[in-house]
Amino acid sequence: MTPEIPVTPETSDTTEVRVPASGLVVLVGVSGSGKSSFAREHFRPTEIVSSDACRAMVSDDENDQSATPDAFELLNHIVGTRLRRGLLTVVDATNVQSRARAELVSLARRHHALVDAIVLEVPETVAGARNAGRADRDVGMTVVRRQQRDLSRSMKRLRKEGFRRVHVLDAGGAPPRVHIVRERPWNDRREVHGPFDVIGDVHGCLGELRTLLEDLGWTLDLDDAGRAVGATHPQGRLAVFVGDLVDRGPDSPGVVRLVMGMVEQGSALCVSGNHEAKLVRALRGNAVTVSHGLAQSLEQFGREPEQFRADALAFMDGLVAHYVLDDGRLVVAHAGLKEEYHGRTSARVRAFALYGDTSGETDEYGLPVRYPWAQDYRGKAMVVYGHTPVPSAQWLNNTICLDTGAVFGGALTALRYPERQIVSVPAQQQWYEPIRPLGAPSTERQPSVLRLDDVGGNRWLDSTRAGRVKVEEENAAAALEVMSRFAVDPRWLVYLPPTMSPARASSREGYLEHPQEAFDEYAAWGVTSVVCEEKHMGSRAIAVLTRDATVAARRFGIDDGSSGCIHTRTGRPFFADTAPLVESLRDAVAPLFASLDTDWVALDCELLPWSAKALDLITDQYASVGAAARHALPAALAGLDAASGRGLDVEDLRRRTDARHANALAFRGAYAAYVRPTDGLDGVTLAPFQVLAVQGHLLAETHPHPWHLTQFAGLTSDLITPTRHRVVDLTSQREREDAVRWWEELTAAGGEGMVVKPAHLVTGRVQPGLKVRGREYLRIIYGPDYTESLPLLRDRNLTHKRRLALREHGLGLDALAGFVAGEPLWQVHQRVFAVLALESEPVDPRL
């Protein structure tokens, strides 16, 4: 907090008044003291909250004193809202009574904001004359005298009411000449952009710190005695220390000497740790419990010269509790800091930054039980902290703990920002026996979870690739039902595939869909090359696979021994136990781990056959229709033949019935083509067609589609079904015709059809893929006799379907990109959840 600088009435021409840049300023003065004029002259209109204006808002008359309670309720609400949002707020009211000021001070404390008072002193006669000269002001001398008495009683204790500063100005004559200076708190260093090397808890481990700095490229400055007294980086990087420089280790004074020198030369920043705060109290002679390594520090500092001890004490005592850096994108605090505390200054904020959020209980090791604040963190700023030792630095909701237990024999760790690179050096030895074993689980380490308020209600998502997307409340509720009851472990759900639109309806005789329409559409969108990919009739599957269970635990937080997951397009497991299928697929695609230099991979696939997952649907719906038609229609034909033999004219009806019979046989043949026997996982295969992402790379966006298909060409496992395809130059009529013939051969042999995709991913309004399904396959979708209704079906509206396809495709890529970039899992899940929610949009399911 900025130190208090008393301001007294000035005799010079201009008085400098320093106020908090994002806190509360309370104007104090009797009616007629000029508060409103002063506020208008020195502050923006939006910054001023006036009691008169609030009274007018609730009563249409700013002089209606009966509305005062409601007016001040409104005033306090506005003030609280602005303070919560970190905005400078100026209260224009008399505020001459202590209870009125106390409520405002309480509001400031509640929002961890600094609060100053500006008192405008004016004689009663001057205030009375000013009020008398205003036709809109009905304030008599009796009111002014009462206000003056209240103010006079308050002046002696005003500074003790919780105001950081009290500025007293003489407003009895000409308006006071004032220069307002807006002071940012010392923790606000948004203008400092780095790049930074953020260094975790050192705890007196000077040798490890020197080694780490050298590994990071820093040059140490040594004094005549060979001691490190500073350091600089040739690339101008700035070091930021997360606190706990002292205690437990072999040379706490040496660490303080080095860090103090770096801070003094402008190459480092440092926040206070709880160990510095305790050491300061001890060095000052205050009563403290000597524990957790404090004895070592006191003994080590006791051997240092008196001047160094004084300098070190002043340095540690002056450390702020946290820093806000890089335009608010980076926050460094010793024990972490939840979003509402960023950039704020109060005893509660400092306590949280130094000690974390504790329950008051202790664990089995006698250490404080800490609330897992990082698990619920939803802020945009990256929070880097230490305090609680962890085996290795891991990201959780855009936060990371860098205390990797150097003093306990672990490592000293730094984070390079903005690169997000972790650099560690091992401890030279175990300098101090930890109370809790370094690898033991902490009460603070909990997995990231998706909260209801992350996804519930009507919600707008700002998508990089899909624009601004609204998720309706009822769709979110439907998605929540699926996610909460049926989905796989959500930590595997980093992507859900989008819906896909069919090509525009064909006008060709006997066809509803045809490749030429897809080619023409892409050509009209400016696409010159497309991939025609065999469309497998199966179940869409997303496979997320890791090299081993260790990678699954480290990268996905899955510690149940599994090494991957295969789920449906709605996030559900395919079978009760998919572990054998995961292991088999991981073995089948093992060459990809080496060729793509990754320890995990996400694949887009089709699980075959269709009957492996949809047998109940086939049996209950399609087979029953086929069986009924195959039994009823021959009997109807026999009856019609008998009627014709008796001389009745039933030829037209017989012709239509015969056509329906032929259609029914074709219908049965269509769905039967996708039924083959399976026994559990025996007979099940997968057809991968895209490498969605790997460690550090969003390949679905960066690599052309033909490249993806070639990645699977060399896989020889029986589990893998190849995806046949061809690339078509849309400017070549011959290549178009060849592709059409290939499609006709595929569909004539019982294939579903093909998907046409741009060879290179195209952004904007271009569809990521168009499906062109075969004539006979469409009987499964539209019914056995759909060919009799082609004129009607050709009027199908694709607008909503295509809008959904674009939004879901963009959200899916956003989710993958966020996961690859290490964004908080809850943000990844928001986008995945939105894809599932959009699937509840009312769209013709046959499209």
C-alpha positions, -999 to 999 in steps of 0.1 A, spaced: 0 0 0 12 35 -8 24 52 25 2 78 40 13 114 31 -8 139 52 -21 168 31 -27 201 49 -41 233 36 -16 248 12 -6 285 9 9 281 -26 -11 286 -57 -18 249 -64 -24 220 -40 -14 186 -52 -39 160 -42 -30 123 -46 -59 99 -49 -60 61 -56 -63 55 -94 -89 27 -89 -103 33 -54 -128 55 -36 -127 92 -31 -153 105 -5 -160 142 -7 -169 158 27 -185 191 32 -216 210 42 -242 219 16 -229 249 -3 -192 240 2 -187 235 -36 -184 197 -37 -203 192 -69 -184 220 -87 -151 205 -74 -161 170 -86 -171 182 -121 -138 202 -125 -115 174 -115 -132 141 -123 -150 125 -153 -188 126 -151 -189 88 -151 -167 87 -120 -190 108 -99 -218 93 -79 -240 121 -65 -265 117 -37 -287 144 -54 -286 126 -87 -296 93 -70 -324 111 -51 -337 125 -84 -335 90 -100 -357 75 -74 -382 104 -69 -379 128 -99 -369 155 -74 -333 158 -60 -347 179 -30 -372 152 -20 -357 143 14 -383 115 19 -365 96 -9 -331 99 9 -330 62 22 -338 49 -13 -313 73 -28 -284 61 -6 -293 25 -12 -289 32 -49 -257 52 -43 -241 24 -23 -251 -2 -50 -235 19 -77 -204 26 -57 -200 -11 -48 -204 -21 -84 -178 3 -96 -154 -7 -69 -159 -44 -78 -149 -35 -114 -118 -16 -103 -130 19 -112 -122 52 -96 -154 63 -78 -161 98 -63 -190 101 -39 -205 136 -40 -226 139 -8 -222 158 24 -208 128 43 -204 150 74 -217 122 98 -194 94 107 -220 67 101 -224 79 65 -186 77 59 -184 44 78 -207 27 52 -186 40 24 -153 29 40 -169 -5 46 -178 -8 9 -142 0 0 -128 -26 24 -153 -51 11 -139 -46 -24 -103 -43 -12 -100 -8 -25 -81 22 -11 -103 51 1 -94 88 5 -114 117 18 -113 153 4 -127 178 29 -139 211 16 -139 236 45 -161 267 42 -176 292 68 -213 288 76 -221 322 62 -205 315 29 -223 281 26 -256 298 35 -251 325 9 -243 300 -18 -274 280 -10 -296 311 -9 -284 320 -43 -296 287 -58 -333 286 -68 -331 248 -70 -317 243 -35 -340 244 -4 -313 243 23 -317 267 52 -291 279 77 -304 255 103 -294 226 82 -260 241 74 -252 248 111 -262 212 120 -239 199 92 -211 221 103 -214 208 139 -213 172 127 -182 180 105 -164 198 133 -169 168 157 -156 145 130 -124 163 120 -103 151 150 -110 114 143 -115 115 105 -80 100 98 -88 70 121 -120 60 103 -101 40 77 -92 66 52 -57 62 37 -54 100 34 -75 130 43 -70 160 21 -83 192 37 -89 222 13 -100 257 20 -131 263 -2 -143 295 15 -132 319 -11 -123 313 -47 -124 277 -58 -93 259 -46 -66 254 -72 -59 217 -71 -39 193 -92 -53 157 -89 -27 130 -92 -41 95 -97 -18 70 -79 -17 34 -90 -9 9 -62 26 -3 -60 15 -38 -71 2 -24 -104 31 -28 -129 10 -34 -160 33 -13 -181 61 -38 -175 59 -64 -203 90 -86 -197 99 -111 -210 101 -126 -176 118 -154 -158 96 -162 -129 115 -181 -102 100 -203 -75 108 -206 -38 146 -205 -32 147 -209 6 184 -201 10 196 -224 -18 221 -200 -33 240 -225 -53 209 -238 -71 198 -202 -77 231 -193 -93 230 -224 -115 194 -217 -125 202 -181 -135 231 -192 -156 210 -219 -173 185 -192 -181 213 -171 -197 219 -146 -169 253 -131 -162 261 -129 -125 277 -98 -110 303 -106 -84 319 -84 -57 356 -85 -47 348 -114 -23 333 -134 -52 297 -130 -38 269 -127 -63 255 -92 -59 234 -88 -90 227 -103 -124 217 -91 -159 203 -108 -190 217 -101 -224 182 -101 -239 168 -78 -213 147 -103 -195 133 -95 -161 134 -119 -132 104 -122 -109 108 -140 -76 77 -155 -60 90 -150 -24 104 -173 3 139 -164 -5 149 -173 31 148 -201 58 158 -237 58 186 -235 32 224 -231 36 227 -194 26 197 -172 30 218 -140 33 235 -148 0 202 -153 -17 189 -120 -3 221 -102 -13 218 -114 -49 181 -107 -53 183 -74 -35 211 -64 -59 190 -75 -90 160 -55 -78 182 -24 -71 197 -25 -106 162 -29 -122 167 -65 -135 143 -81 -111 111 -78 -91 103 -98 -60 71 -103 -40 71 -112 -3 67 -147 9 54 -157 43 90 -166 54 102 -130 47 73 -116 66 81 -137 96 118 -131 94 112 -93 93 92 -96 126 119 -116 142 147 -92 131 127 -64 146 127 -82 179 90 -91 178 79 -123 195 76 -151 169 76 -189 170 110 -200 158 102 -229 135 102 -240 98 139 -230 93 137 -195 109 165 -205 134 189 -211 105 181 -177 90 186 -159 123 219 -176 128 231 -169 93 220 -132 93 236 -129 128 270 -135 111 265 -107 86 276 -70 91 251 -48 108 247 -26 77 238 -56 55 213 -67 81 197 -33 81 196 -32 43 182 -67 41 155 -59 67 145 -27 48 144 -47 15 123 -76 28 100 -52 47 93 -32 16 83 -61 -6 47 -60 -19 24 -90 -17 18 -94 -54 24 -79 -88 1 -73 -118 23 -73 -150 20 -72 -188 -12 -53 -191 -29 -75 -165 -20 -108 -183 4 -120 -156 0 -120 -118 27 -132 -94 19 -138 -58 37 -161 -33 7 -183 -24 -14 -174 -55 -43 -150 -58 -79 -153 -69 -92 -130 -96 -111 -106 -74 -79 -97 -55 -58 -89 -85 -43 -54 -82 -62 -48 -49 -47 -36 -16 -60 -47 17 -50 -68 47 -71 -97 34 -55 -95 -1 -20 -95 15 -28 -124 38 -42 -145 8 -11 -137 -13 13 -147 16 -5 -177 31 -32 -188 7 -69 -195 16 -68 -217 47 -96 -234 66 -80 -230 100 -76 -268 102 -44 -288 99 -37 -320 80 -21 -352 91 13 -335 89 2 -306 111 3 -282 81 -26 -258 73 -54 -272 52 -57 -249 22 -88 -243 0 -81 -253 -36 -85 -218 -50 -68 -227 -83 -94 -254 -90 -121 -227 -92 -99 -200 -108 -116 -186 -139 -95 -154 -145 -79 -144 -177 -46 -135 -161 -20 -162 -156 -12 -166 -119 23 -178 -110 30 -187 -74 48 -210 -50 44 -216 -13 32 -253 -14 59 -277 -26 49 -300 -56 69 -327 -73 68 -308 -106 53 -276 -120 19 -284 -135 -7 -260 -151 -42 -258 -135 -67 -233 -148 -41 -209 -161 -22 -211 -128 11 -228 -120 30 -234 -88 68 -231 -91 77 -244 -57 93 -277 -66 110 -282 -32 146 -272 -39 154 -270 -2 138 -305 3 160 -321 -23 136 -315 -53 144 -288 -79 145 -251 -83 121 -241 -111 115 -211 -133 88 -203 -158 98 -184 -189 70 -160 -198 54 -155 -223 70 -187 -237 54 -209 -210 87 -229 -209 96 -246 -176 133 -247 -167 145 -266 -136 178 -275 -119 181 -303 -94 189 -296 -58 225 -301 -48 213 -321 -18 184 -323 6 191 -293 28 161 -297 51 138 -325 60 103 -318 48 74 -322 72 52 -335 44 71 -359 19 76 -340 -14 56 -364 -34 27 -366 -9 -6 -352 -21 -15 -318 -9 -49 -307 2 -45 -278 -23 -39 -300 -54 -72 -309 -69 -82 -316 -105 -98 -289 -126 -135 -294 -129 -163 -278 -150 -187 -259 -128 -224 -255 -134 -220 -217 -138 -194 -223 -165 -220 -238 -188 -255 -232 -174 -281 -207 -186 -281 -186 -217 -245 -181 -226 -225 -163 -253 -191 -176 -263 -166 -156 -282 -150 -180 -305 -118 -173 -325 -130 -195 -354 -168 -194 -351 -174 -158 -340 -199 -150 -313 -220 -181 -305 -251 -182 -283 -259 -213 -264 -295 -214 -254 -304 -224 -218 -326 -254 -228 -298 -267 -251 -273 -263 -223 -296 -283 -200 -298 -311 -226 -260 -312 -229 -256 -312 -192 -279 -343 -189 -256 -361 -213 -223 -349 -198 -233 -356 -162 -248 -390 -167 -234 -407 -198 -201 -391 -208 -166 -406 -204 -142 -390 -179 -144 -353 -190 -106 -349 -188 -105 -369 -220 -131 -347 -237 -109 -322 -255 -129 -323 -288 -163 -332 -302 -168 -334 -340 -192 -311 -358 -223 -319 -377 -219 -320 -415 -242 -307 -441 -251 -326 -473 -244 -311 -507 -271 -290 -523 -300 -311 -537 -294 -324 -572 -318 -319 -601 -305 -351 -618 -332 -376 -626 -335 -402 -597 -309 -384 -575 -313 -363 -543 -275 -359 -538 -247 -360 -564 -210 -351 -564 -213 -324 -591 -233 -302 -568 -206 -304 -541 -179 -296 -567 -199 -266 -580 -205 -253 -545 -168 -254 -536 -158 -239 -569 -182 -210 -563 -166 -205 -528 -132 -201 -545 -119 -236 -536 -97 -251 -564 -88 -285 -549 -109 -309 -529 -105 -343 -513 -131 -369 -520 -130 -393 -491 -149 -426 -487 -177 -421 -462 -177 -452 -439 -211 -463 -426 -202 -467 -390 -202 -446 -358 -181 -414 -355 -154 -420 -330 -128 -397 -314 -97 -414 -301 -73 -397 -276 -43 -419 -271 -11 -415 -250 22 -434 -251 15 -448 -216 -3 -442 -184 24 -418 -172 16 -394 -200 -21 -398 -194 -15 -387 -158 9 -359 -166 -10 -344 -196 -46 -352 -190 -47 -357 -152 -59 -393 -156 -44 -414 -129 -64 -446 -131 -38 -465 -152 -55 -459 -185 -37 -446 -215 -64 -433 -237 -101 -430 -245 -124 -437 -275 -158 -420 -274 -187 -412 -296 -195 -379 -311 -216 -370 -280 -188 -379 -256 -202 -413 -245 -182 -446 -243 -189 -471 -271 -188 -502 -248 -188 -510 -211 -151 -516 -213 -132 -499 -241 -97 -504 -225 -89 -534 -248 -99 -514 -279 -78 -484 -267 -48 -506 -261 -52 -523 -295 -56 -489 -313 -26 -474 -295 -5 -503 -307 -18 -500 -342 -10 -463 -345 23 -465 -325 44 -454 -355 26 -420 -353 41 -412 -319 76 -414 -334 69 -398 -368 50 -369 -352 73 -366 -322 46 -366 -297 35 -385 -266 -2 -381 -272 -24 -379 -303 -61 -372 -310 -77 -389 -340 -109 -385 -359 -122 -419 -369 -152 -441 -378 -159 -472 -358 -171 -501 -379 -193 -519 -385 -224 -498 -380 -241 -528 -364 -215 -529 -336 -231 -500 -319 -264 -497 -336 -277 -532 -336 -307 -525 -314 -317 -496 -337 -313 -518 -368 -333 -546 -352 -361 -525 -337 -365 -499 -364 -351 -508 -398 -354 -546 -397 -390 -545 -385 -400 -521 -413 -382 -543 -439 -397 -575 -425 -432 -561 -425 -428 -548 -461 -414 -581 -474 -443 -601 -459 -472 -577 -465 -463 -565 -500 -460 -600 -517 -494 -609 -502 -508 -577 -515 -494 -585 -550 -509 -620 -549 -543 -605 -540 -540 -580 -568 -531 -607 -593 -562 -627 -582 -584 -596 -586 -570 -590 -621 -577 -626 -629 -614 -620 -620 -614 -591 -645 -609 -562 -622 -588 -532 -634 -561 -531 -607 -531 -526 -631 -522 -491 -618 -524 -502 -582 -504 -533 -589 -477 -513 -606 -474 -490 -576 -474 -520 -552 -448 -537 -572 -426 -506 -571 -431 -504 -533 -420 -541 -530 -389 -534 -551 -382 -504 -529 -386 -525 -497 -362 -550 -510 -337 -522 -518 -343 -508 -484 -334 -541 -467 -303 -544 -489 -292 -509 -480 -291 -514 -442 -281 -551 -444 -249 -540 -462 -237 -524 -430 -244 -554 -407 -217 -579 -401 -212 -602 -371 -192 -590 -341 -185 -607 -308 -177 -580 -283 -147 -562 -298 -140 -591 -322 -148 -579 -357 -147 -542 -347 -123 -520 -367 -116 -483 -369 -111 -461 -399 -90 -431 -389 -91 -402 -414 -76 -372 -395 -49 -365 -370 -66 -338 -350 -38 -327 -327 -6 -338 -311 16 -323 -284 21 -286 -293 4 -287 -327 -32 -284 -340 -27 -305 -371 -63 -303 -381 -58 -267 -389 -22 -265 -400 -19 -295 -424 -38 -301 -457 -62 -330 -456 -43 -353 -480 -14 -352 -455 -37 -366 -428 -48 -395 -449 -13 -404 -458 -4 -407 -421 -25 -439 -419 -14 -454 -452 15 -473 -437 -5 -488 -408 -7 -525 -412 -28 -536 -383 -60 -556 -389 -78 -532 -366 -73 -503 -391 -97 -500 -421 -82 -478 -447 -101 -448 -460 -100 -446 -498 -98 -412 -513 -88 -391 -542 -78 -354 -547 -97 -335 -574 -87 -304 -592 -120 -286 -596 -107 -268 -627 -104 -301 -645 -136 -315 -659 -119 -349 -664 -110 -352 -628 -145 -342 -618 -159 -369 -640 -135 -395 -627 -145 -387 -592 -182 -390 -601 -176 -425 -616 -156 -435 -585 -185 -424 -563 -210 -444 -584 -188 -475 -581 -185 -470 -543 -223 -466 -538 -231 -494 -563 -210 -518 -542 -230 -508 -510 -209 -479 -499 -226 -450 -481 -210 -423 -504 -183 -398 -499 -173 -366 -481 -160 -338 -501 -136 -315 -483 -113 -286 -493 -78 -300 -497 -66 -271 -474 -88 -258 -446 -106 -227 -456 -120 -202 -431 -150 -180 -434 -183 -192 -448 -169 -222 -466 -182 -255 -453 -155 -278 -438 -171 -307 -456 -201 -318 -477 -215 -353 -476 -227 -368 -508 -247 -400 -500 -256 -427 -524 -290 -432 -539 -297 -465 -522 -282 -455 -489 -306 -426 -487 -335 -451 -484 -323 -458 -449 -325 -421 -441 -357 -410 -460 -376 -444 -462 -380 -471 -488 -401 -450 -512 -382 -417 -509 -374 -417 -547 -411 -412 -553 -410 -379 -534 -378 -363 -549 -394 -331 -560 -406 -324 -525 -373 -335 -508 -353 -312 -531 -369 -282 -514 -351 -291 -481 -336 -261 -464 -299 -264 -455 -294 -229 -441 -297 -238 -404 -277 -271 -408 -248 -253 -425 -248 -226 -399 -246 -252 -372 -218 -270 -391 -197 -239 -392 -202 -230 -356 -196 -265 -343 -165 -268 -365 -151 -236 -352 -158 -244 -316 -143 -278 -319 -110 -263 -333 -111 -237 -306 -113 -264 -279 -84 -284 -294 -63 -252 -299 -69 -243 -263 -59 -277 -250 -27 -278 -272 -18 -243 -259 -23 -254 -223 -54 -233 -216 -74 -241 -185 -94 -273 -190 -126 -256 -180 -123 -233 -210 -116 -262 -233 -147 -279 -219 -169 -248 -223 -163 -251 -261 -168 -289 -262 -199 -285 -241 -212 -258 -265 -208 -282 -295 -229 -308 -277 -255 -281 -267 -258 -270 -303 -267 -305 -313 -300 -299 -296 -309 -272 -321 -341 -281 -340 -327 -293 -373 -341 -321 -396 -321 -351 -384 -322 -366 -420 -299 -338 -433 
